[in-house]
Amino acid sequence: MLRVLGGAGSDCTGTTRRSFLQAGVLGVGGLGLADLYRLKAAQSSVSRGSETSVILFWMSGGPGHMETWDPKPDAVSQFRGPFGATKTTVPGVQFSELLPEHAEDRELVRDAAYLGRGCNPFVTESDPNTPEYRVRNLARPADMPIGRLEDRQSLREALDNATRMAEATADHLDPHMQRAFSLLTSKAAASAFDISAEPDKLRDRYGRHTFGQSALLARRLIEAGVTFVTVNCVPWDHHGTANRLATEPGAKLLIPPFDRALAALVRDLIDRGLYERTLVVAMGEFGRTPKMNPEGGRDHWGNVFSVLMGCGSMKMGQVIGKSTARGEQVADRPVSPQDVTATVFKHLGIDARETHFPDAQNRPTALVETGSPVHELWG
């Protein structure tokens, strides 16, 4: 998996965005690319069709559901917040006034969920919106002989084999690891990172900011055959306390470029015939308190928050689940993080409830213990 990442930043715990990403977020349940290939090869009973892919907009720090996809325009000001709502193309559904392009797109679906986490990807560690943009650790350094690169691959394979000796399928790991290695070192992948090859008009449509250019880069990577790409930008941790933006300036800073980037991505995927096989997900690790704090911010809230999904092969233009009048709890049809994860796995052709891997004590552990795919997405 590949993760697109801008500059430095930290959440309210002091964890930098870079280290947070390396520690892991939702991803696809903590699996590497070779693991995913291995699971898909073993899922002969699951209908996979053509190769599928996922783009995750990881909104680190947690966006407020009031300011994004679940506004409460009739609530009192302490809950409603500083922004109004706008009608969408779906009757009876409103989004924040800061999301006008989302509101015009029926190719999206919103659901309500609870708190979740977990994964270790390849990280670009560079902002595709800057002239200095380049991807570290992808091309072989000029002073590194090819033999040394092969030695590194051999060492990785040896370590992986040592840690998986107890697995009955150990003899079958190499082809999947080789496929993952070949993808990451292919000319197609290297070319995909050359965002300057895109026409200026298209780059402008995405927006000349980190959100926009990262989303465009994600499309290029998916087009090159990458299975899972995470787009991460500035933390959404808007407490309004020391060194933290309040809700109003934070939302004005982040939501408009996010709105433009995601809408442009969906249109671009549709135009290129990629939307049928690509699932776009936008979410954070939790939401924000329905009631504004005295500093004009919202604090962490795990009881309810929104997740946005879009895919051409799924049933779009609907809202799954409902929060209470002030956005404090789930009122109807809760969707758990495990449900979201199971949905992503199903899109990738994997039955997460029936797929197991050994834990530290070599006991079989399901990828998803209790969650189920969100069935409404398949009609």
DRENTI-140396 format. One record per residue (C-alpha): residue number from 1; x, y, z. Coordinates in pm, 1 decimal. Each point is the difference from the previous one (the first is absolute). Example, Ala and Ser with C-alpha at 12.3 -4.5 7.8 and 13.67 -1.06 7.14 Angstrom:
<sites>
SITE    i        c1        c2        c3
SITE    1    1230.0    -450.0     780.0
SITE    2     137.0     344.0     -66.0
</sites>
This chain:
<sites>
SITE    i        c1        c2        c3
SITE    1       0.0       0.0       0.0
SITE    2     112.9     354.7     -59.7
SITE    3     -63.8     306.1     208.2
SITE    4      16.7     354.6    -136.5
SITE    5     114.4     248.3     261.7
SITE    6      57.2     374.2      21.1
SITE    7     220.2     196.1     241.1
SITE    8      36.0     -19.1     375.5
SITE    9    -285.3      32.0     244.8
SITE   10    -119.3    -155.0     324.0
SITE   11    -317.2    -101.3     175.3
SITE   12     -98.4     103.1     350.5
SITE   13     197.4    -286.5     156.1
SITE   14     321.6     142.6    -144.9
SITE   15      31.7    -283.6    -251.8
SITE   16     131.5     133.4    -329.0
SITE   17    -196.3     -78.9    -310.5
SITE   18     294.7    -192.0    -141.0
SITE   19      48.8    -220.7     306.0
SITE   20    -375.5     -40.7      35.8
SITE   21     -16.3    -130.8    -353.5
SITE   22     286.6    -237.7      58.8
SITE   23    -172.3    -123.4     315.6
SITE   24    -311.9     -65.2    -205.4
SITE   25    -358.0     100.1     -74.3
SITE   26    -296.4    -183.9    -149.9
SITE   27     161.4    -121.0    -319.8
SITE   28    -128.3    -348.4     -75.9
SITE   29      38.6    -150.4     342.9
SITE   30     378.6      21.4      32.2
SITE   31      90.6    -212.7    -303.8
SITE   32     287.8      57.3    -235.5
SITE   33     -29.5     -21.1    -376.6
SITE   34     140.5    -352.4     -15.5
SITE   35    -249.5    -106.7     269.1
SITE   36    -284.6     137.7    -208.1
SITE   37     115.2    -188.5    -310.4
SITE   38      28.2    -317.0     207.2
SITE   39    -350.6      34.8     141.5
SITE   40    -155.7      74.2    -336.4
SITE   41     169.9    -304.3    -149.2
SITE   42    -146.4    -214.0     278.5
SITE   43    -353.6     139.5     -35.6
SITE   44    -100.7    -217.9    -292.8
SITE   45    -358.8      -7.9     125.8
SITE   46     -31.5     379.2      -3.4
SITE   47    -107.4     167.0    -323.1
SITE   48     271.5     252.9     -77.7
SITE   49     -52.9      97.5    -364.1
SITE   50     255.6     252.9    -115.4
SITE   51     273.1     137.9     222.7
SITE   52    -138.0     243.8     256.4
SITE   53     160.3     285.6     190.0
SITE   54     -59.9     242.7     286.7
SITE   55      88.4     366.5      58.0
SITE   56     -31.2     103.7     363.8
SITE   57      -8.6     368.7      95.2
SITE   58     130.7     -30.5     355.3
SITE   59    -118.9     306.9     192.5
SITE   60     240.0     -27.4     292.8
SITE   61    -122.3     163.0     319.2
SITE   62    -367.4     -53.4     -77.2
SITE   63    -221.7     234.9    -204.1
SITE   64    -316.5     134.0     160.5
SITE   65    -311.9    -165.7    -138.6
SITE   66    -190.5     327.9      46.9
SITE   67     245.8     177.8    -231.1
SITE   68       5.2    -273.2    -265.7
SITE   69    -269.8    -256.9     -82.1
SITE   70    -242.0      15.7     293.9
SITE   71     -86.3     365.5      68.7
SITE   72    -269.7      89.2     251.4
SITE   73    -139.2     332.8    -127.9
SITE   74    -298.1     -11.3     237.5
SITE   75     207.1     -55.7     314.5
SITE   76      90.5     282.6     237.0
SITE   77     319.1     189.4     -85.3
SITE   78     218.3    -182.8     254.6
SITE   79     -67.3    -323.4    -188.7
SITE   80     -64.7     132.2    -350.0
SITE   81     333.1     177.8     -17.2
SITE   82     102.2     292.0    -222.6
SITE   83    -115.1    -141.2    -334.9
SITE   84    -326.5     -65.4    -174.4
SITE   85    -111.1    -289.5    -216.5
SITE   86     -50.8     -41.8    -372.6
SITE   87    -238.5    -226.8    -185.7
SITE   88     144.8    -292.6    -193.3
SITE   89    -127.5    -167.3    -315.3
SITE   90    -147.8    -271.0     226.4
SITE   91    -343.0     112.3     127.0
SITE   92      -6.0      68.9     372.8
SITE   93     378.6     -24.3      41.4
SITE   94     214.5     299.3      95.3
SITE   95     375.2      49.6      23.6
SITE   96     194.5     286.9     154.7
SITE   97      -1.2     323.9    -198.1
SITE   98     377.5     -49.0     -31.1
SITE   99     -55.4    -305.8    -222.9
SITE  100    -182.8     138.0    -305.6
SITE  101     173.2    -235.7    -245.6
SITE  102     -78.9    -305.3     215.2
SITE  103    -361.3     117.6      10.7
SITE  104     -28.6      -6.6    -378.7
SITE  105     135.4    -354.2     -35.5
SITE  106    -237.2    -297.3      22.8
SITE  107     296.6    -234.9     -31.5
SITE  108      58.1       1.5     376.4
SITE  109    -154.7    -161.6     308.4
SITE  110      21.2      97.9     366.0
SITE  111     -28.8    -230.2     298.2
SITE  112      29.0      36.0     375.9
SITE  113     266.3    -192.5     189.9
SITE  114     194.0     -39.8     323.1
SITE  115     367.9      21.3      93.6
SITE  116     267.8    -211.3    -173.1
SITE  117     380.0     -47.9    -104.6
SITE  118     317.8    -212.3    -161.8
SITE  119     301.0     -45.8    -314.4
SITE  120     361.3      30.7    -128.5
SITE  121      42.3     134.1    -355.0
SITE  122     261.7     143.7    -232.5
SITE  123      13.2     375.8      76.0
SITE  124      99.4     262.0    -257.2
SITE  125     104.7     256.1     266.4
SITE  126     -31.5     285.0    -250.8
SITE  127    -263.4     254.6     -98.6
SITE  128    -108.2     -36.7    -366.7
SITE  129    -109.7     364.8      -5.7
SITE  130     355.9     133.6      36.5
SITE  131     251.1      50.1    -284.6
SITE  132     253.2    -204.4     199.2
SITE  133    -231.1    -302.6       8.5
SITE  134     173.9    -334.8     -38.1
SITE  135     -52.4    -344.0     147.0
SITE  136     267.9    -128.4     231.4
SITE  137      84.3    -372.0      25.0
SITE  138    -153.3     -89.3    -337.5
SITE  139     287.2      44.1    -244.8
SITE  140     334.3    -168.5      66.1
SITE  141     260.8     253.0     124.0
SITE  142     272.1      67.3    -257.7
SITE  143     269.0    -131.4     233.1
SITE  144    -186.0    -325.5      83.1
SITE  145      97.0    -296.3    -220.5
SITE  146    -287.4    -217.8    -119.0
SITE  147     151.8    -291.2     189.0
SITE  148     -50.6     179.8     329.5
SITE  149    -365.9      63.2     -82.7
SITE  150     -41.6    -370.0     -72.5
SITE  151     172.8     -77.7     331.7
SITE  152    -256.9     220.9     178.8
SITE  153    -283.5    -187.8    -167.4
SITE  154     155.4    -333.3      97.7
SITE  155      35.1     117.2     360.5
SITE  156    -365.8     108.3       8.4
SITE  157    -109.6    -337.1    -138.8
SITE  158     215.6    -183.7     252.2
SITE  159    -143.5     197.5     292.2
SITE  160    -354.0     -51.1    -122.0
SITE  161      54.8    -372.0     -36.4
SITE  162     149.1     -22.5     348.5
SITE  163    -297.9     170.2     161.9
SITE  164    -249.7    -216.1    -190.5
SITE  165     163.2    -341.7      43.6
SITE  166    -301.2    -131.4     184.7
SITE  167    -233.4      77.6    -286.6
SITE  168    -102.1    -291.1    -216.7
SITE  169       6.3     228.3    -302.1
SITE  170     357.3     116.7      49.1
SITE  171     114.7    -168.6    -321.9
SITE  172    -242.7     214.6    -197.2
SITE  173      98.0     345.4     128.0
SITE  174     276.8      81.5    -244.3
SITE  175    -213.8      51.1    -314.7
SITE  176    -224.5     249.4     181.0
SITE  177     295.7     184.3     152.2
SITE  178     164.0       8.3    -340.5
SITE  179    -315.0     143.8    -159.2
SITE  180     -11.8     277.7     260.7
SITE  181     372.3      70.9     -41.9
SITE  182     -35.3       8.8    -377.8
SITE  183    -287.2     247.6      20.3
SITE  184     185.9     241.3     225.3
SITE  185     316.5     -12.3    -213.0
SITE  186    -172.9       3.9    -339.5
SITE  187      43.0     274.5    -257.3
SITE  188    -377.4      51.3       4.8
SITE  189       4.2      79.2     373.1
SITE  190     297.6     232.7     -36.3
SITE  191    -170.5     178.4    -289.2
SITE  192    -321.9      32.9     200.1
SITE  193     178.2     221.9     251.9
SITE  194      90.8     249.1    -274.3
SITE  195    -296.3     227.3      57.8
SITE  196     150.9     264.7    -228.9
SITE  197    -108.5    -218.0    -292.8
SITE  198    -362.1     100.2      62.9
SITE  199    -148.4     290.4    -202.2
SITE  200     -11.1     329.9     186.4
SITE  201    -375.1      22.8     -58.0
SITE  202     -60.5    -327.3     183.7
SITE  203     237.0      93.0     282.2
SITE  204    -189.6     327.6      37.3
SITE  205    -330.6    -189.0      15.2
SITE  206     125.0    -199.5     300.3
SITE  207     133.2     318.6     161.6
SITE  208     357.1     118.7      37.8
SITE  209      27.2    -102.4     363.1
SITE  210     110.8    -308.3     191.3
SITE  211    -348.6    -154.1       3.9
SITE  212     -49.8      44.1    -372.9
SITE  213     339.1    -113.6    -124.1
SITE  214       5.3    -293.8     241.7
SITE  215    -340.4    -114.2    -128.7
SITE  216     125.2      25.7    -357.7
SITE  217     308.0    -199.8      89.8
SITE  218    -223.6    -264.3     159.7
SITE  219    -190.2     -34.0    -328.8
SITE  220     329.2     -42.7    -188.8
SITE  221     110.2    -274.2     239.4
SITE  222    -330.7    -185.4     -28.1
SITE  223      27.6      26.2    -377.6
SITE  224     349.3    -153.7      21.8
SITE  225    -133.8    -302.8     187.3
SITE  226      41.7      91.7     367.4
SITE  227    -274.0    -160.1     210.3
SITE  228     -30.7     235.8     298.7
SITE  229     103.7     365.5      25.4
SITE  230     -51.0     224.1     302.7
SITE  231     -11.1     378.6     -43.6
SITE  232      82.1     177.6     324.0
SITE  233       8.5     374.9      65.0
SITE  234      14.8     247.3     290.3
SITE  235    -155.4    -131.8     327.9
SITE  236    -363.7      90.1      61.0
SITE  237      53.0      38.2     374.2
SITE  238    -194.2     322.5      57.1
SITE  239     -27.7      41.8     377.3
SITE  240      52.5     376.4      -1.5
SITE  241     247.9     -39.9     286.6
SITE  242     370.7      86.4       1.4
SITE  243     161.5     -75.9    -338.3
SITE  244    -330.1    -136.2    -132.9
SITE  245    -228.0     180.7    -240.6
SITE  246    -358.6      60.9     103.5
SITE  247    -278.3    -158.8    -202.0
SITE  248     -77.7     295.5    -228.0
SITE  249     351.6      87.3    -124.0
SITE  250      99.7    -367.5     -10.3
SITE  251    -300.4     -96.1    -208.6
SITE  252      48.0     294.4    -236.8
SITE  253     363.8    -100.6     -44.6
SITE  254     -51.2    -370.0     -73.0
SITE  255    -350.7     -74.1    -123.2
SITE  256     -12.3     206.8    -324.9
SITE  257     320.5    -153.0    -145.6
SITE  258    -113.7    -344.9     112.8
SITE  259    -338.1      57.5    -164.6
SITE  260     161.0      96.7    -327.9
SITE  261     257.7    -279.8       3.0
SITE  262    -241.2    -283.4      71.2
SITE  263    -260.6     121.8    -248.4
SITE  264     266.2      35.2    -272.2
SITE  265     131.6    -347.5      78.5
SITE  266    -341.8    -162.4     -36.9
SITE  267     -63.2     178.8    -329.4
SITE  268     345.6     -97.9    -126.1
SITE  269     -47.5    -365.9      98.2
SITE  270    -333.6      -3.8    -182.7
SITE  271     149.8     160.4    -311.9
SITE  272     280.0    -257.5      -9.0
SITE  273    -222.3    -301.5      61.4
SITE  274     161.8     -67.8     339.2
SITE  275    -291.1      78.2     232.4
SITE  276    -167.9    -338.8     -42.9
SITE  277     297.3    -174.4     161.1
SITE  278     120.5     275.1     236.8
SITE  279    -150.6      58.4     344.0
SITE  280      60.0     349.6     139.1
SITE  281     -27.7      32.6     379.7
SITE  282      30.2     318.7     208.4
SITE  283      10.9     -20.6     379.7
SITE  284     195.0      71.5     316.9
SITE  285      59.1    -208.6     311.1
SITE  286    -288.2     168.1     186.9
SITE  287    -227.5     302.3     -15.9
SITE  288     -24.9     317.7     205.2
SITE  289    -223.8      90.8     290.2
SITE  290    -346.3     114.0    -110.0
SITE  291      15.9     286.6     251.8
SITE  292     257.8     270.9     -64.0
SITE  293     247.7      59.0     282.3
SITE  294      60.3     348.3     152.3
SITE  295     298.9      54.9    -232.4
SITE  296    -213.6     -36.8    -312.2
SITE  297     126.3    -348.3     -78.6
SITE  298    -126.0    -354.5      20.2
SITE  299     174.8    -274.6     194.8
SITE  300      31.4    -372.4     -74.8
SITE  301    -322.8    -196.1     -34.7
SITE  302     -15.9    -370.9     -76.9
SITE  303    -372.7     -58.7      46.5
SITE  304     -94.6      98.5    -353.8
SITE  305     167.4     133.9    -311.5
SITE  306     -41.6     -17.8    -376.0
SITE  307     180.5    -201.0    -266.9
SITE  308     -26.4      86.1    -368.1
SITE  309      23.0    -271.9    -267.4
SITE  310     -15.3      10.5    -376.9
SITE  311      26.1    -276.7    -260.9
SITE  312    -154.1     -43.0    -342.4
SITE  313     -90.1    -365.1      58.3
SITE  314    -185.0      73.4     324.9
SITE  315    -336.2     161.6      67.8
SITE  316      72.8     369.3      49.4
SITE  317    -218.1     301.5      84.0
SITE  318    -115.6    -118.5     341.2
SITE  319      54.2      57.5     370.8
SITE  320      46.1    -309.7     214.3
SITE  321     -68.0      57.6     368.2
SITE  322    -119.5     303.9     186.5
SITE  323     122.2     201.4     297.9
SITE  324    -214.7     168.3     263.5
SITE  325    -131.6     356.3     -41.0
SITE  326     311.4     150.1     161.6
SITE  327     243.5    -253.2    -146.5
SITE  328      85.4    -159.9     334.1
SITE  329     -78.2    -366.7     -66.6
SITE  330     -96.1    -239.9    -277.6
SITE  331    -379.5      -0.4     -22.9
SITE  332     -45.4    -260.5    -271.7
SITE  333     204.8    -263.1    -188.4
SITE  334     340.7      24.0     169.4
SITE  335     301.3     -91.4    -214.7
SITE  336     309.7    -109.2     193.6
SITE  337     366.4      40.6    -101.5
SITE  338      10.5    -377.5     -48.0
SITE  339    -293.1      35.0    -241.8
SITE  340     193.9     264.5    -192.6
SITE  341     307.5    -226.5      -8.0
SITE  342    -207.9    -300.1    -111.4
SITE  343    -149.3     216.5    -276.0
SITE  344     346.1      95.8    -126.2
SITE  345     111.4    -363.4       6.9
SITE  346    -309.5    -113.1    -189.1
SITE  347      72.0     256.5    -268.7
SITE  348     351.7    -146.4     -22.6
SITE  349    -143.8    -351.6     -38.7
SITE  350      66.5    -126.6     353.5
SITE  351    -245.7    -143.0     250.6
SITE  352     148.1     153.9     316.1
SITE  353    -209.6    -206.2     242.4
SITE  354     116.0    -327.0    -154.7
SITE  355     364.6      96.8     -48.1
SITE  356     237.2     -73.3     289.1
SITE  357     365.3      62.4      77.1
SITE  358     215.8    -120.0     293.9
SITE  359      45.0     238.6     293.4
SITE  360     312.4      26.0     217.7
SITE  361     -91.1    -332.0     166.1
SITE  362     -69.5    -158.3    -339.5
SITE  363    -373.9      -8.4      67.2
SITE  364    -232.0      62.3    -296.7
SITE  365    -141.9     352.0       5.9
SITE  366    -263.0     131.9    -238.1
SITE  367      75.9     314.9    -198.0
SITE  368    -337.2     129.4     121.5
SITE  369    -152.6    -160.3     308.9
SITE  370    -349.8     145.7      10.0
SITE  371     -51.0     240.9    -290.6
SITE  372    -186.8     -61.3    -324.2
SITE  373       7.3     182.2    -333.0
SITE  374    -251.4     282.9     -25.7
SITE  375    -259.1    -191.3    -204.2
SITE  376    -185.8     312.4    -114.9
SITE  377     294.9      87.0    -222.1
SITE  378     -69.1    -300.5    -219.9
SITE  379    -370.9      73.1     -40.4
</sites>
